[in-house]
Amino acid sequence: MTQDAVERARAIKLIIFDVDGIMTDGTLFLGDDGQEYKGFNSLDGHGLKMLKSTGVELGIITGRQSQLVIHRARNLGITHLHQGAHDKLMVYRQLLGDLDLKPEQTAYMGDDVVDLPVMRRAGLAIAVPAAPDLVKAHSHFITKREGGRGAVREACEFIMRAQGTFDAQMALYLS
């Protein structure tokens, strides 16, 4: 991580995530009945809850639609959920307006070229190791862990450390 990424992370008030390849490993399980299944990481989920408790807002912008994502977002307290977003940049701009935020106050975590329009405008662009080289080239921070395998937790902890809230969160478990 660079000092530039740390400085960018200090300003974050909202972090937005793609789902497939970020909150999951990108594998889509489809049943004969057309039902879609995804696997989410519990460590990621707790990282999201801790980050939210520090005052950072959480959001999801994804091109796919899934009842599973609605349930996951509800369980994690993510109220800014936008599914079926074929123009992620339009949704991002609307979210900025709704929350009265500037781009530099936002982070976006994505793993593919469809995420680049938002990543290139967000104050902190985060990618995973499996992302294409072009996506990584436009990222300020690349996690060591893969999507669905702790990458979201790593991003949450990175922001908490930069904002000086990580130790207080850990103290809750060390007392």
C-alpha positions as a Markdown table, in Angstrom:
| # | Residue | x | y | z |
|---|---|---|---|---|
| 1 | Met | 0.0 | 0.0 | 0.0 |
| 2 | Thr | 1.2 | 3.5 | -0.8 |
| 3 | Gln | 1.0 | 6.6 | 1.2 |
| 4 | Asp | -1.3 | 8.0 | -1.5 |
| 5 | Ala | -3.7 | 5.2 | -0.9 |
| 6 | Val | -3.6 | 5.8 | 2.9 |
| 7 | Glu | -4.3 | 9.5 | 2.4 |
| 8 | Arg | -7.2 | 8.7 | 0.1 |
| 9 | Ala | -8.6 | 6.2 | 2.6 |
| 10 | Arg | -8.7 | 8.8 | 5.3 |
| 11 | Ala | -11.4 | 10.8 | 3.4 |
| 12 | Ile | -13.8 | 7.9 | 2.8 |
| 13 | Lys | -17.4 | 8.2 | 4.0 |
| 14 | Leu | -18.9 | 5.7 | 1.6 |
| 15 | Ile | -17.5 | 2.5 | 0.2 |
| 16 | Ile | -19.3 | 0.8 | -2.7 |
| 17 | Phe | -18.8 | -2.8 | -3.7 |
| 18 | Asp | -19.4 | -4.9 | -6.8 |
| 19 | Val | -20.7 | -8.4 | -5.8 |
| 20 | Asp | -19.4 | -11.1 | -8.1 |
| 21 | Gly | -15.7 | -11.4 | -7.8 |
| 22 | Ile | -15.5 | -9.1 | -4.8 |
| 23 | Met | -18.0 | -10.2 | -2.2 |
| 24 | Thr | -18.0 | -13.7 | -3.8 |
| 25 | Asp | -15.2 | -15.5 | -5.7 |
| 26 | Gly | -17.2 | -14.9 | -8.9 |
| 27 | Thr | -18.4 | -18.4 | -9.3 |
| 28 | Leu | -22.1 | -18.6 | -10.1 |
| 29 | Phe | -23.9 | -21.8 | -9.1 |
| 30 | Leu | -27.1 | -22.4 | -11.1 |
| 31 | Gly | -29.6 | -25.1 | -10.3 |
| 32 | Asp | -31.8 | -26.9 | -12.8 |
| 33 | Asp | -34.7 | -24.8 | -11.6 |
| 34 | Gly | -32.7 | -21.6 | -12.6 |
| 35 | Gln | -32.0 | -20.7 | -9.0 |
| 36 | Glu | -28.7 | -18.9 | -8.5 |
| 37 | Tyr | -26.4 | -19.6 | -5.5 |
| 38 | Lys | -23.5 | -17.6 | -4.3 |
| 39 | Gly | -21.0 | -18.1 | -1.4 |
| 40 | Phe | -20.2 | -15.2 | 0.9 |
| 41 | Asn | -17.3 | -15.0 | 3.4 |
| 42 | Ser | -18.3 | -14.5 | 7.0 |
| 43 | Leu | -15.0 | -12.7 | 7.7 |
| 44 | Asp | -15.9 | -10.2 | 5.0 |
| 45 | Gly | -19.3 | -9.7 | 6.6 |
| 46 | His | -17.9 | -8.9 | 10.0 |
| 47 | Gly | -15.4 | -6.5 | 8.5 |
| 48 | Leu | -18.3 | -4.7 | 6.8 |
| 49 | Lys | -20.2 | -4.5 | 10.1 |
| 50 | Met | -17.2 | -3.1 | 11.9 |
| 51 | Leu | -16.5 | -0.5 | 9.2 |
| 52 | Lys | -20.2 | 0.6 | 9.3 |
| 53 | Ser | -20.0 | 1.0 | 13.0 |
| 54 | Thr | -17.2 | 3.6 | 12.6 |
| 55 | Gly | -19.6 | 5.7 | 10.5 |
| 56 | Val | -18.6 | 4.8 | 7.0 |
| 57 | Glu | -21.6 | 4.1 | 4.8 |
| 58 | Leu | -21.8 | 0.9 | 2.8 |
| 59 | Gly | -23.2 | 0.4 | -0.7 |
| 60 | Ile | -23.5 | -2.2 | -3.5 |
| 61 | Ile | -23.8 | -1.5 | -7.2 |
| 62 | Thr | -24.0 | -4.7 | -9.3 |
| 63 | Gly | -25.1 | -5.5 | -12.8 |
| 64 | Arg | -26.8 | -8.7 | -11.8 |
| 65 | Gln | -30.0 | -9.2 | -9.8 |
| 66 | Ser | -30.3 | -11.7 | -7.1 |
| 67 | Gln | -32.6 | -12.3 | -4.1 |
| 68 | Leu | -29.4 | -13.6 | -2.3 |
| 69 | Val | -27.8 | -10.2 | -2.5 |
| 70 | Ile | -30.9 | -8.5 | -1.1 |
| 71 | His | -30.8 | -10.9 | 1.9 |
| 72 | Arg | -27.0 | -10.5 | 2.3 |
| 73 | Ala | -27.3 | -6.7 | 2.2 |
| 74 | Arg | -30.1 | -6.7 | 4.7 |
| 75 | Asn | -28.1 | -9.0 | 7.1 |
| 76 | Leu | -25.2 | -6.6 | 6.9 |
| 77 | Gly | -27.2 | -3.4 | 7.2 |
| 78 | Ile | -26.3 | -2.2 | 3.7 |
| 79 | Thr | -29.1 | 0.2 | 2.7 |
| 80 | His | -27.6 | 1.5 | -0.5 |
| 81 | Leu | -28.3 | -1.5 | -2.7 |
| 82 | His | -28.5 | -1.1 | -6.5 |
| 83 | Gln | -28.9 | -4.3 | -8.6 |
| 84 | Gly | -29.4 | -4.6 | -12.3 |
| 85 | Ala | -27.2 | -1.6 | -12.8 |
| 86 | His | -26.1 | -1.7 | -16.4 |
| 87 | Asp | -24.8 | 1.9 | -16.1 |
| 88 | Lys | -22.9 | 1.8 | -12.8 |
| 89 | Leu | -21.6 | 5.3 | -13.3 |
| 90 | Met | -25.1 | 6.8 | -13.5 |
| 91 | Val | -26.1 | 4.9 | -10.3 |
| 92 | Tyr | -22.9 | 6.1 | -8.6 |
| 93 | Arg | -23.5 | 9.8 | -9.6 |
| 94 | Gln | -27.1 | 9.6 | -8.2 |
| 95 | Leu | -25.8 | 8.0 | -5.0 |
| 96 | Leu | -23.3 | 10.9 | -4.6 |
| 97 | Gly | -26.1 | 13.4 | -5.0 |
| 98 | Asp | -28.5 | 11.6 | -2.7 |
| 99 | Leu | -25.8 | 11.4 | 0.1 |
| 100 | Asp | -24.3 | 14.9 | -0.7 |
| 101 | Leu | -20.8 | 13.4 | -1.1 |
| 102 | Lys | -17.9 | 14.3 | -3.3 |
| 103 | Pro | -16.1 | 11.6 | -5.3 |
| 104 | Glu | -13.0 | 11.9 | -3.1 |
| 105 | Gln | -15.1 | 10.8 | -0.1 |
| 106 | Thr | -16.0 | 7.5 | -1.8 |
| 107 | Ala | -14.3 | 4.2 | -2.4 |
| 108 | Tyr | -15.3 | 1.6 | -5.0 |
| 109 | Met | -14.1 | -2.0 | -5.0 |
| 110 | Gly | -14.4 | -3.8 | -8.3 |
| 111 | Asp | -12.8 | -6.6 | -10.3 |
| 112 | Asp | -13.6 | -6.1 | -14.0 |
| 113 | Val | -13.6 | -3.5 | -16.7 |
| 114 | Val | -17.3 | -2.8 | -16.2 |
| 115 | Asp | -16.3 | -1.3 | -12.8 |
| 116 | Leu | -13.7 | 1.1 | -14.3 |
| 117 | Pro | -16.1 | 4.1 | -15.0 |
| 118 | Val | -16.8 | 4.3 | -11.2 |
| 119 | Met | -13.3 | 3.3 | -10.1 |
| 120 | Arg | -11.7 | 6.0 | -12.2 |
| 121 | Arg | -13.9 | 8.6 | -10.4 |
| 122 | Ala | -13.9 | 7.4 | -6.8 |
| 123 | Gly | -11.4 | 8.8 | -4.4 |
| 124 | Leu | -10.1 | 5.3 | -3.6 |
| 125 | Ala | -10.3 | 2.5 | -6.2 |
| 126 | Ile | -9.7 | -1.0 | -4.8 |
| 127 | Ala | -9.2 | -4.2 | -6.8 |
| 128 | Val | -8.5 | -7.8 | -6.1 |
| 129 | Pro | -5.5 | -9.8 | -7.5 |
| 130 | Ala | -7.6 | -11.7 | -10.1 |
| 131 | Ala | -8.7 | -8.4 | -11.7 |
| 132 | Pro | -7.5 | -7.8 | -15.2 |
| 133 | Asp | -4.3 | -5.8 | -15.5 |
| 134 | Leu | -6.2 | -2.8 | -16.8 |
| 135 | Val | -8.4 | -2.7 | -13.7 |
| 136 | Lys | -5.4 | -3.1 | -11.4 |
| 137 | Ala | -3.6 | -0.3 | -13.3 |
| 138 | His | -6.5 | 2.1 | -12.3 |
| 139 | Ser | -6.5 | 1.0 | -8.7 |
| 140 | His | -5.0 | 2.8 | -5.7 |
| 141 | Phe | -5.0 | -0.4 | -3.6 |
| 142 | Ile | -5.0 | -4.1 | -4.6 |
| 143 | Thr | -5.9 | -6.5 | -1.9 |
| 144 | Lys | -3.7 | -9.5 | -1.2 |
| 145 | Arg | -6.8 | -11.7 | -0.7 |
| 146 | Glu | -9.1 | -12.7 | -3.5 |
| 147 | Gly | -12.7 | -11.8 | -3.9 |
| 148 | Gly | -14.9 | -14.0 | -1.6 |
| 149 | Arg | -11.9 | -15.0 | 0.3 |
| 150 | Gly | -11.3 | -12.0 | 2.7 |
| 151 | Ala | -10.7 | -9.2 | 0.2 |
| 152 | Val | -13.6 | -7.2 | 1.5 |
| 153 | Arg | -12.4 | -7.6 | 5.1 |
| 154 | Glu | -8.9 | -6.5 | 4.0 |
| 155 | Ala | -10.3 | -3.4 | 2.4 |
| 156 | Cys | -12.5 | -2.6 | 5.4 |
| 157 | Glu | -9.5 | -2.9 | 7.8 |
| 158 | Phe | -7.3 | -0.8 | 5.4 |
| 159 | Ile | -9.8 | 2.0 | 5.7 |
| 160 | Met | -10.2 | 1.7 | 9.4 |
| 161 | Arg | -6.5 | 1.7 | 9.9 |
| 162 | Ala | -6.1 | 4.8 | 7.7 |
| 163 | Gln | -8.9 | 6.6 | 9.6 |
| 164 | Gly | -7.6 | 5.6 | 13.0 |
| 165 | Thr | -10.6 | 3.5 | 14.0 |
| 166 | Phe | -9.2 | 0.0 | 13.7 |
| 167 | Asp | -7.7 | -0.2 | 17.3 |
| 168 | Ala | -11.0 | 0.9 | 18.9 |
| 169 | Gln | -12.8 | -1.8 | 16.9 |
| 170 | Met | -10.3 | -4.5 | 18.0 |
| 171 | Ala | -10.5 | -3.3 | 21.6 |
| 172 | Leu | -14.1 | -4.5 | 21.7 |
| 173 | Tyr | -12.8 | -8.1 | 21.4 |
| 174 | Leu | -9.7 | -7.7 | 23.6 |
| 175 | Ser | -11.3 | -6.4 | 26.8 |
